[in-house]
Amino acid sequence: MKTVYKILFAAVLLGTVSCKEEFLQTEPTELISANQIAEASALNPGLQSANVAGIYATMYGAGTGGTSGHDDFGHKTYDIYGDLLSGDMALTSVIYGWYRTITEFQTTQDYTVDDNYQAWRFYYRLIFAANTVIDGLGGSNAIPGTASGRWYMGQAKAMRAFSYFYLAQYYQNEYIATEKILPLYTNTTDPNLPKSTAADVYALMVKDLTDAQSLLSDFSRSNKSEVNAVVAKGMLAYVHGAMGNNAAMKSVTADVISTGGFKIMTAAEVVGGFNNLGTSQWMWGVDITTDSKLNLISWWGQMDLYTYSYAWAGDIKGMDKGLYDGIPATDVRKAQFSSANKLAPIGKFYHPNKVIGGQRTIDADYVYMRVEEMYLLNAEACAKTGDEAGARKSLKAIMALRVPDASYIDALTGKDLRDEIYLQTRIELWGEGKSYLSLKRNKGTVNRGSNHLKFVGTPILYNDSRLSLKIPIQEVQNNPNLNK
């Protein structure tokens, strides 16, 4: 896997990646080696600061999937992949063609399509960057002796687990513990490895995120772009949910709700643009500034009519018509979407200046996780474990701020309750990259509405191979041990 997993050490350090620079020498002549970094870090763990910053910069950097495509801008790229595959987001028109191969299932049926390579390469780059920090601090089993060392280790372990989680979600049709799915790299010196089982991959996620909570227990972050213990718990909730460990998901989300200090977004905030990291309910995101140098190649460029880019130019991604029709007129979230403009999220995601095509250099922020996710995951877990009172309570906590009267939830039981939680998850978190995860957890069926360009009304089960990416040809060709 040397053409994908092992990248230039300088790229990790700086958080930037060139699509032409793919190889890491063990002892590069122009750079200090990983062993030298480890030795230096033992004396001064703060040396890992740049590497940790590089991980976070890679999360939103253009070209971090190794391509020059305008759909290659970090983690939010793959949030769009998932939302489109789930069917909750419709590519309603095509002028420039970005994401067309995703919506038409060409990508997911052809391992030579770059989209497969791009997602694979991006998350393994994050993993390598995380392993660089972990190796530098003594390896996966080490507990650094200084506070800063522990904090860097905790963030790196959380980001390694985060990356494996998304790889597992996108490259496995459904969670089957014994199925071999991904090479599992836990350091920077491993040779090309064969695929490990889902059980082993998820076990590493659980351990990393459990370790991260302990390592970050006394970490007070400077801004919400950094992972802290609460965010690590949120990640762990998703991991448990994907495995069907609903009791664990219930416990973890209840802990976040009760101790995290986050409140649910108000009715005014849910139509307030989703553009400010300072929003108190956001648990994790990134503060985008003009210094970030994002423009056409960005999540905002693909989603926001008020940004000078592809959505403004006509490649509109709107809410699925069937899902939109399921939102009552009295629900404040109905106003997040424009019925006059192909159900574009013009009332949910927008630049605060609200000038059509006006945001040229991106300064609106990205959200990665917010507390409403924890309430909805908790409601789902409660319903699946028989605690229907708890499920209703968590669901009502959100719906009381979305509709004039949430008392209808009191009468819901059994499948009706589970279905309502699933529906409200899809509505509440639309466009935030969570619909695909929910589809798989709830073993749902995609039924595309009339505003999609292809496969309208064709039922597609959650584990249909058309809904998952393929291990790219580059990996197959360059890793001779992949299927051993």
C-alpha positions in Angstrom: 0.0 0.0 0.0 3.0 2.2 -0.3 1.5 4.4 -3.0 -1.5 5.4 -0.7 -0.7 4.9 3.0 2.9 6.1 3.0 3.1 9.7 2.0 5.8 12.3 2.3 6.6 13.0 5.9 6.7 16.7 5.0 3.2 16.6 3.8 2.0 15.2 7.1 4.0 17.7 9.0 2.5 20.6 7.1 -1.0 19.2 6.6 -0.8 19.7 2.9 -0.5 17.0 0.2 0.6 17.1 -3.4 -1.0 14.5 -5.7 2.4 13.9 -7.3 4.3 13.2 -4.0 3.3 9.8 -2.8 6.3 8.0 -1.3 7.8 8.0 2.2 11.4 7.0 2.6 12.2 5.5 5.9 15.3 7.7 6.3 14.8 10.5 3.8 18.0 12.5 3.4 16.4 15.9 3.4 14.1 15.3 6.4 14.5 13.9 9.8 13.3 10.3 10.1 10.3 8.9 12.1 12.8 7.3 14.5 14.5 10.7 15.0 11.1 12.3 15.5 10.3 9.7 18.2 13.5 10.3 20.0 13.0 14.1 19.9 9.3 13.8 21.0 10.3 11.8 24.0 12.2 14.8 25.2 9.7 17.4 24.0 6.2 16.1 23.1 5.3 19.5 21.8 7.2 18.7 18.7 4.1 16.7 17.6 2.0 19.9 17.6 2.6 20.5 13.9 1.7 16.9 13.1 -1.6 17.2 15.0 -2.4 20.5 13.3 -1.6 18.8 10.0 -4.3 16.2 10.7 -6.9 18.8 11.2 -5.8 20.8 8.2 -6.0 17.7 6.0 -9.7 17.3 7.1 -10.6 20.3 5.0 -7.8 20.8 2.5 -8.3 20.8 -1.3 -6.6 17.9 -3.0 -6.2 15.8 0.1 -7.7 12.8 -1.7 -4.8 13.0 -4.1 -6.7 14.4 -7.1 -7.1 17.8 -8.7 -10.8 17.4 -8.9 -13.2 20.1 -7.6 -14.9 17.4 -5.5 -11.7 16.8 -3.5 -11.8 18.9 -0.4 -11.4 16.7 2.7 -13.9 15.0 4.9 -16.9 17.0 3.8 -16.4 15.6 0.3 -17.4 12.2 1.6 -20.2 13.6 3.6 -21.7 14.5 0.2 -20.9 11.0 -1.1 -22.8 9.5 1.7 -25.8 11.9 1.5 -26.2 11.2 -2.2 -25.8 7.4 -1.8 -28.5 7.5 0.9 -30.9 9.1 -1.4 -31.8 11.8 1.0 -29.8 14.3 -1.1 -30.8 14.6 -4.7 -28.5 15.8 -7.5 -31.3 17.7 -9.2 -29.4 19.1 -12.1 -26.0 18.5 -13.8 -24.0 21.1 -15.6 -20.4 20.4 -14.6 -20.9 16.8 -13.6 -19.4 16.5 -10.2 -20.9 13.6 -8.2 -22.8 12.3 -11.3 -20.9 9.0 -11.2 -21.8 8.6 -7.5 -25.5 9.2 -8.0 -25.6 6.9 -11.1 -23.7 4.2 -9.2 -20.9 4.1 -11.7 -18.3 4.7 -9.0 -19.6 2.0 -6.7 -19.6 -0.6 -9.5 -16.2 0.2 -11.0 -13.1 0.1 -8.9 -11.2 2.0 -11.5 -13.2 5.2 -11.0 -11.2 7.9 -9.1 -13.8 8.5 -6.5 -13.0 5.1 -4.9 -9.3 5.9 -4.9 -9.9 9.4 -3.6 -11.9 8.4 -0.5 -9.5 5.5 0.3 -6.4 7.6 -0.1 -7.8 10.5 2.0 -8.7 8.4 5.1 -5.5 6.4 4.9 -3.6 9.6 4.7 -5.3 10.7 8.0 -4.4 7.3 9.5 -0.7 7.7 8.5 -0.6 11.2 9.9 -2.2 9.9 13.2 0.3 7.0 13.3 3.1 9.5 12.8 2.0 11.2 16.0 1.4 7.9 17.9 4.8 6.5 16.8 6.5 9.7 17.8 5.0 9.5 21.3 6.1 5.9 21.9 3.6 3.8 19.9 0.0 2.6 20.5 0.6 1.1 23.9 2.5 4.1 25.3 1.1 6.6 27.8 3.2 9.8 27.5 4.5 11.1 30.7 3.5 14.7 30.1 0.1 16.3 29.8 0.8 17.7 26.3 2.0 14.3 25.2 -1.1 12.6 26.4 -3.3 15.2 24.7 -1.5 14.8 21.3 -1.7 11.0 21.7 -5.4 11.2 22.5 -6.2 13.4 19.5 -4.2 11.1 17.2 -5.9 8.0 18.4 -9.3 9.5 18.0 -8.6 10.6 14.5 -7.2 7.2 13.6 -10.4 5.6 14.8 -12.5 8.2 13.0 -10.7 7.5 9.8 -11.1 3.7 10.1 -14.8 4.2 10.9 -15.5 6.0 7.7 -13.4 3.5 5.6 -15.4 0.7 7.2 -18.7 2.4 6.5 -17.9 3.2 2.9 -16.1 0.0 1.9 -18.2 -2.7 3.6 -21.8 -3.3 2.5 -22.9 -4.0 6.1 -21.2 -4.9 9.4 -20.3 -8.6 9.3 -17.7 -9.3 12.0 -15.9 -12.1 10.2 -15.6 -10.4 6.8 -12.2 -9.2 5.8 -12.5 -5.5 4.8 -9.4 -3.3 5.3 -5.7 -3.4 5.9 -5.2 -2.3 9.5 -2.1 -0.1 10.0 -1.2 0.9 13.5 2.2 2.3 12.9 4.2 4.0 10.1 6.6 1.1 9.5 4.2 -1.7 8.6 4.8 -3.2 5.2 1.8 -3.8 2.8 -0.8 -5.6 4.9 -3.6 -7.9 4.0 -7.2 -7.1 4.9 -8.3 -7.5 8.5 -11.7 -8.6 9.7 -14.4 -6.1 10.5 -14.2 -7.3 14.1 -10.5 -6.4 14.3 -11.0 -3.1 12.7 -13.8 -2.1 14.9 -12.0 -3.4 18.0 -9.2 -1.0 17.3 -11.7 1.9 16.9 -13.2 1.0 20.3 -9.8 0.8 22.0 -8.5 4.0 20.4 -11.6 6.0 21.4 -11.7 4.6 24.9 -8.0 5.4 25.2 -8.6 8.9 23.8 -11.3 9.7 26.4 -8.8 8.8 29.2 -5.9 10.6 27.6 -8.0 13.7 27.0 -9.9 13.7 30.3 -8.1 16.9 31.4 -7.6 18.5 28.0 -9.2 21.9 27.6 -9.1 22.7 23.9 -8.4 26.1 22.5 -11.1 25.8 19.8 -13.7 23.4 18.5 -11.5 22.2 15.6 -9.7 20.0 18.1 -11.0 16.7 19.3 -11.6 16.5 23.1 -12.9 13.7 25.3 -16.6 14.6 24.6 -16.0 14.4 20.8 -14.2 11.1 21.2 -17.3 9.8 23.1 -19.5 11.0 20.2 -17.3 9.1 17.7 -17.5 6.0 19.9 -21.3 6.2 19.9 -21.3 5.9 16.1 -18.9 3.0 16.2 -21.1 1.1 18.7 -24.2 1.9 16.6 -22.6 0.5 13.4 -21.9 -2.8 15.2 -25.4 -3.0 16.6 -24.1 -2.5 20.2 -27.2 -0.4 21.1 -26.8 -0.7 24.8 -23.3 0.8 24.6 -24.5 3.5 22.2 -27.3 4.4 24.6 -24.8 4.7 27.5 -22.3 6.8 25.7 -24.8 9.2 24.2 -26.5 9.6 27.6 -23.1 10.5 29.0 -22.5 13.2 26.3 -26.0 14.6 26.8 -25.7 14.9 30.6 -22.0 16.0 30.9 -21.1 17.7 27.6 -22.7 21.0 28.3 -24.3 21.4 24.9 -27.9 22.5 24.3 -30.1 21.8 21.3 -30.2 24.4 18.6 -33.2 26.7 18.8 -35.8 27.2 16.0 -34.0 30.4 15.0 -30.6 28.7 14.9 -31.7 25.9 12.6 -32.5 28.4 9.9 -29.5 30.5 10.8 -27.1 29.3 8.1 -25.0 26.6 9.8 -22.0 28.8 9.2 -20.4 29.6 12.5 -18.3 27.3 14.7 -19.2 29.4 17.6 -22.7 28.0 17.6 -22.9 26.6 21.1 -24.5 23.3 20.1 -21.7 22.4 17.7 -19.4 19.9 19.3 -16.7 19.7 16.6 -16.0 21.6 13.4 -13.5 23.9 11.9 -13.1 27.7 11.8 -12.6 28.5 8.2 -11.0 31.8 7.5 -9.7 33.5 4.4 -6.3 32.3 5.4 -7.6 28.7 4.7 -7.5 29.7 1.0 -10.6 27.7 0.1 -12.8 28.8 -2.9 -14.3 26.8 -5.7 -13.0 23.6 -4.3 -14.9 23.4 -1.0 -18.0 22.0 0.6 -19.6 25.4 0.5 -18.9 25.7 -3.2 -20.8 22.5 -3.8 -23.7 23.2 -1.5 -24.4 26.9 -1.1 -26.2 29.2 -3.6 -24.6 32.2 -1.9 -21.1 30.9 -2.7 -19.5 31.5 -6.1 -19.1 27.9 -7.2 -21.0 24.9 -8.5 -24.3 25.1 -6.6 -24.6 28.8 -7.7 -23.8 27.8 -11.3 -26.5 25.2 -11.4 -25.4 21.9 -10.0 -28.0 22.0 -7.2 -28.1 19.4 -4.5 -31.6 19.5 -2.9 -33.5 17.5 -0.4 -35.2 14.3 -1.7 -38.8 15.3 -2.7 -40.3 12.4 -0.7 -38.4 13.4 2.4 -39.3 17.0 2.0 -43.0 16.1 1.6 -42.8 14.3 4.9 -42.0 17.5 6.8 -45.1 19.2 8.2 -45.7 22.8 7.1 -45.5 23.8 10.8 -42.0 22.3 11.2 -39.4 25.1 11.2 -37.1 22.9 9.2 -39.4 23.1 6.2 -38.0 26.6 5.7 -34.5 25.2 5.3 -35.3 24.2 1.8 -36.5 26.3 -1.2 -39.5 24.9 -3.0 -38.9 27.4 -5.7 -35.3 26.3 -6.3 -35.2 22.5 -6.5 -35.4 22.1 -2.7 -31.9 23.6 -2.3 -30.9 24.1 1.3 -30.9 27.8 0.9 -32.4 28.2 4.3 -30.1 25.8 6.1 -26.6 26.3 4.7 -25.8 29.9 3.6 -23.1 32.5 3.9 -24.2 35.1 6.4 -24.0 37.9 3.8 -26.7 36.2 1.7 -25.5 37.5 -1.7 -26.1 35.0 -4.5 -22.7 33.8 -5.6 -21.1 36.3 -3.3 -18.7 34.2 -1.2 -15.6 33.8 -3.3 -13.0 33.0 -0.7 -14.6 30.8 1.9 -14.9 32.1 5.4 -18.0 30.2 6.5 -17.3 27.4 8.9 -17.7 23.6 8.7 -19.6 21.5 11.2 -18.5 17.9 11.9 -20.6 17.0 14.9 -23.4 18.6 17.0 -25.2 17.6 20.0 -28.5 16.8 18.2 -26.8 13.8 16.8 -26.3 12.4 20.4 -30.0 12.9 21.2 -31.1 11.1 18.1 -28.6 8.3 18.5 -29.8 8.0 22.1 -33.4 7.9 21.1 -32.6 5.2 18.5 -30.6 3.1 21.0 -33.3 3.4 23.6 -36.0 2.3 21.2 -33.9 -0.6 20.0 -33.2 -1.8 23.6 -36.8 -1.5 24.8 -36.5 1.7 26.7 -39.3 3.4 24.8 -39.9 6.1 27.5 -36.2 7.1 27.1 -36.5 7.1 23.4 -39.5 9.4 23.5 -37.8 11.7 25.9 -34.7 12.2 23.7 -36.7 12.6 20.6 -39.1 15.1 22.1 -36.2 17.2 23.4 -35.4 18.0 19.8 -38.9 18.1 18.3 -40.2 20.5 21.0 -38.0 23.0 19.4 -39.0 22.1 15.8 -42.8 21.8 15.8 -45.5 23.7 17.8 -46.7 20.5 19.5 -44.5 17.5 20.0 -47.0 15.6 22.1 -47.8 13.2 19.2 -44.6 11.4 20.2 -46.2 10.3 23.5 -48.4 7.8 21.7 -45.6 6.2 19.6 -44.5 2.7 20.4 -42.7 -0.2 18.7 -42.0 0.1 15.0 -43.9 3.5 14.7 -41.5 5.0 17.3 -38.4 3.5 15.6 -39.6 4.8 12.2 -40.2 8.3 13.6 -36.7 8.5 15.1 -35.2 7.4 11.8 -37.3 9.9 9.9 -36.4 12.8 12.2 -32.7 11.8 12.1 -32.8 12.1 8.3 -34.6 15.5 8.4 -32.6 17.0 11.3 -29.2 16.1 10.0 -29.8 16.5 6.3 -26.7 17.5 4.4 -24.4 16.9 7.4 -23.1 13.5 6.2 -25.1 11.4 8.7 -27.9 10.0 6.5 -25.7 7.2 5.1 -24.6 6.1 8.5 -28.3 6.1 9.7 -29.4 4.1 6.6 -26.9 1.4 7.4 -27.6 1.3 11.2 -31.3 1.1 10.6 -31.1 -1.3 7.7 -33.2 1.0 5.6 -34.2 1.1 2.0 -33.4 4.0 -0.4 -36.5 5.2 -2.4 -35.5 8.1 -4.5 -38.1 10.8 -5.0 -39.1 12.5 -8.2 -36.4 15.2 -8.2 -33.5 12.7 -8.6 -32.1 12.3 -12.1 -31.8 8.5 -12.0 -33.3 5.5 -10.2 -36.4 7.3 -9.2 -38.7 5.0 -7.2 -36.3 2.0 -7.4 -36.1 0.4 -3.9 -32.4 -0.2 -3.0 -31.6 -2.0 0.3 -29.0 -0.6 2.6 -26.6 -3.4 1.9 -26.9 -3.3 -1.9 -23.3 -3.3 -3.3 -24.3 -0.2 -5.3 -24.3 1.8 -2.1 -20.7 1.1 -1.1 -17.4 2.0 -2.6 -14.9 -0.5 -4.0 -11.3 -0.9 -2.9 -9.6 1.0 -5.7 -7.5 -0.5 -8.5 -4.4 1.4 -7.2 -4.6 -0.5 -3.9 -5.3 -3.8 -5.6 -2.3 -3.4 -8.0 0.2 -2.0 -5.4 -0.6 -4.2 -2.4 0.3 -7.8 -3.3 -0.8 -8.9 0.2 -4.3 -7.4 0.1 -6.2 -10.6 -0.2 -3.9 -13.0 1.6 
